[in-house]
Amino acid sequence: MTKFFVTVCLPPTKPRKLPEAIAAVMAPYDANLTDDWNPVGQWDWWVIYSDAESPYLTRPEHDGDRRLVTTSTVPRRKAKLDALGPLECYGGPRDLLDFGAMRRRAAKGMMPGSPPGRN
């Protein structure tokens, strides 16, 4: 048994609709797609998950926007999301995310002697 992570990029989708949208995009790769097994299948179950140690960062003016993927905007039945701090989320529209801050955080984390995780 193996476990791997994938990033699924979707067109604009309301966070509450993410489970259905992801299921539709990933359906062709479901190992159980047919009764006889799917020879090109890569997975047999999935869940929305993100590492709380390196969340996406939100631009301050968009903090709390309902289009961001957070524990309060995604149904819990298909998500394993931990609560996050201010200006943190698990994804969302590109315009709402602070890629500059994420790059600075990543560069800071790669410095010798830096502790892993949030900086």
C-alpha positions as CSV (number, residue, x, y, z in Angstrom):
1,M,0.0,0.0,0.0
2,T,1.3,3.4,-0.9
3,K,0.2,6.9,-0.3
4,F,0.8,9.9,-2.5
5,F,-0.3,13.4,-2.7
6,V,-1.6,15.2,-5.8
7,T,-2.5,18.8,-6.4
8,V,-5.8,19.2,-8.3
9,C,-6.2,22.5,-10.1
10,L,-9.8,23.4,-10.8
11,P,-11.7,26.2,-12.6
12,P,-13.4,28.6,-10.1
13,T,-15.3,26.4,-7.7
14,K,-17.1,27.2,-4.5
15,P,-15.3,25.5,-1.6
16,R,-18.4,23.6,-0.5
17,K,-18.5,22.1,-4.0
18,L,-14.8,21.0,-3.9
19,P,-15.5,17.3,-3.0
20,E,-17.8,16.9,-6.1
21,A,-15.5,18.8,-8.4
22,I,-12.5,16.8,-7.4
23,A,-14.3,13.5,-7.6
24,A,-15.4,14.4,-11.2
25,V,-11.8,15.3,-12.3
26,M,-10.2,12.3,-10.6
27,A,-12.9,9.7,-11.7
28,P,-11.0,8.4,-14.7
29,Y,-8.1,7.4,-12.4
30,D,-10.3,5.5,-9.9
31,A,-9.0,1.9,-9.6
32,N,-12.6,0.8,-9.0
33,L,-14.1,2.6,-12.0
34,T,-15.5,-0.6,-13.5
35,D,-16.6,-3.8,-11.8
36,D,-13.6,-5.5,-13.4
37,W,-11.0,-3.0,-12.1
38,N,-9.6,0.0,-14.0
39,P,-6.2,-0.9,-15.6
40,V,-5.2,2.8,-15.7
41,G,-6.5,3.4,-12.1
42,Q,-4.1,5.1,-9.7
43,W,-6.2,5.4,-6.5
44,D,-9.0,3.7,-4.7
45,W,-9.9,6.5,-2.2
46,W,-9.1,10.2,-1.7
47,V,-9.6,13.0,0.8
48,I,-8.9,16.7,0.7
49,Y,-5.9,17.3,2.8
50,S,-3.2,19.8,3.3
51,D,-0.2,20.1,5.6
52,A,-0.8,22.6,8.4
53,E,3.0,23.1,8.5
54,S,3.1,24.9,5.1
55,P,-0.4,26.4,4.4
56,Y,-1.1,28.8,1.6
57,L,-1.0,32.4,2.7
58,T,-3.8,34.8,2.0
59,R,-3.3,38.5,1.0
60,P,-4.4,40.5,4.1
61,E,-7.2,42.2,2.2
62,H,-8.8,38.8,1.5
63,D,-8.6,37.3,4.9
64,G,-11.9,35.5,5.7
65,D,-13.0,35.5,2.0
66,R,-15.5,32.6,1.6
67,R,-13.8,31.5,-1.6
68,L,-10.7,30.3,0.3
69,V,-10.4,26.7,1.3
70,T,-10.6,26.5,5.1
71,T,-12.2,24.3,7.7
72,S,-15.2,26.5,7.7
73,T,-15.8,26.4,3.9
74,V,-15.3,22.8,3.0
75,P,-17.7,19.9,4.0
76,R,-16.0,17.8,6.7
77,R,-17.1,14.4,5.2
78,K,-14.4,14.6,2.5
79,A,-11.8,16.8,4.1
80,K,-9.2,16.3,6.8
81,L,-8.2,19.9,7.4
82,D,-6.8,21.3,10.6
83,A,-7.6,24.8,11.8
84,L,-5.2,27.4,10.7
85,G,-3.9,30.8,11.9
86,P,-4.6,34.3,10.5
87,L,-3.9,34.8,6.8
88,E,-3.6,31.0,6.3
89,C,-5.7,28.8,4.1
90,Y,-5.6,25.5,2.2
91,G,-6.1,27.0,-1.2
92,G,-8.3,29.3,-3.2
93,P,-8.3,31.6,-6.2
94,R,-4.8,32.8,-7.2
95,D,-5.7,36.5,-6.8
96,L,-6.5,35.9,-3.1
97,L,-3.2,34.2,-2.3
98,D,0.1,35.9,-1.3
99,F,2.7,34.1,-3.3
100,G,5.4,36.6,-2.4
101,A,5.0,35.8,1.3
102,M,5.0,32.1,0.5
103,R,8.2,32.4,-1.4
104,R,9.8,34.4,1.4
105,R,8.7,31.8,3.9
106,A,10.1,29.0,1.8
107,A,13.4,30.7,1.3
108,K,13.7,31.4,5.0
109,G,12.9,27.8,5.7
110,M,15.7,26.6,3.4
111,M,18.4,28.5,5.3
112,P,20.9,26.3,7.1
113,G,19.9,25.9,10.7
114,S,16.3,27.0,10.2
115,P,13.7,24.8,11.9
116,P,11.3,23.2,9.5
117,G,7.7,24.4,9.3
118,R,6.3,27.9,9.8
119,N,8.8,30.7,10.1
